[in-house]
Amino acid sequence: MPLCVFDISDDGTTTVPEDTQLTGPARYRWWHFDMADPALAPWLAEHLPEIPAGALLQPETRPRCDEYEDGLILNLRGINLNEGQQADQMVSVRMWVTDAVVITVRMRRVFAIDELRALAAQSNAPPRPSAFLEALVSRLTARVQIEVARLADRTAFYETDLEDLSTPPPKDLPVTRRSTIKLERYLAPQRSALERLADLDLPLIPNVDSMKLRELANRTAIVVEELDALQERIVTVQDEHDNQVAQRQARHGYVLSIAAAVFLPLGFLTGLFGVNVGGMPGVDDPRAFAVLCLAMVGLAALMLAVLKWLRWL
């Protein structure tokens, strides 16, 4: 039924239990489940109180940290590294933690959990539940920092591109902006959850692990602040591109207006002399066309001079 289960001793060594009891003889027992397992709900109903069991089965979650009797209900989010899925579609880890048992439930694969599972298989697991939390949060936070650094590098590239006025707006600029918004949506409450976790005064979390959790909460707060700054920088880049487009359009419209001002009287003259009625001057004079052309060139030059004098050019 579980994806894995380990009895973990004080020195980090592990054994795989043969019984199905919630706890074992070691320092603590770690259960890891897939939420799609149909046997999970009955097992939780049998072994856990109603509220923690319901929290582990919720299909939609947000980061939280709540005390319940002698344990913790903890939901955290991590970067989605599953193939073919977007990183900002963050994966969730649902947890119930006491001094004797850690239960984790996933809906999609969580690579940070897989790393801890590999360590446990090598008898190198975190030696106590609070250390398990610290190891998990550390891995989740490190992956978040890498993703936010990638978004920051991309934003810096957009800002550098602004120096070249001929560069069109990057096509993936809206995608980057949406990614920062999605990440902040989950990481802002995760910062609050981690700060609450670090401030809990429980025997479950000794001071040595509490200080590490507080540092991880601080790193998450820095990430959230960086996401806020990235959103503002991306909006600034988009506004600058919009201004450049507006300036180019205004320039083009200005040039067309000047051309219209110059050619309007010329169009009037050509229309007037193109009237096919009797009495038109120069109809029988072979020099009339050349005179008309020269007059139009002179008129165009006069119009340009007037526009220059009016400072329209």
Buried (B, 14 or more C-beta within 10 A) or exposed (E): EBBBBBBBBEEBBBEEBEEEEBBBEBBBBBBBBBBEEEEBBEBBEEBBEEEBBBBBBBEEBBBBBBEBEEBBBBBBBBBBBBEEEEBBEBBBBBBBBBBBBBBBBBBBBBBBBBEBBEBBEEBBBBBBBBBBBBBBBBBBBBBBBEBBEEBBEBBEEBBEBBEEEEEEBBEEBEEBBEBBBBBBBBBBBBBBBBBBBBEBEBEBBEEEBBEBBBBBBBBBBBBBEBBEEBBEBBEBBBEBBEEBEEEEEEEEEEEEEBEEBBBEBBEEEEEEBEEEEEEEEEEEEEEBEEEBEEEBEEBBEEBBEEBEEEEEE
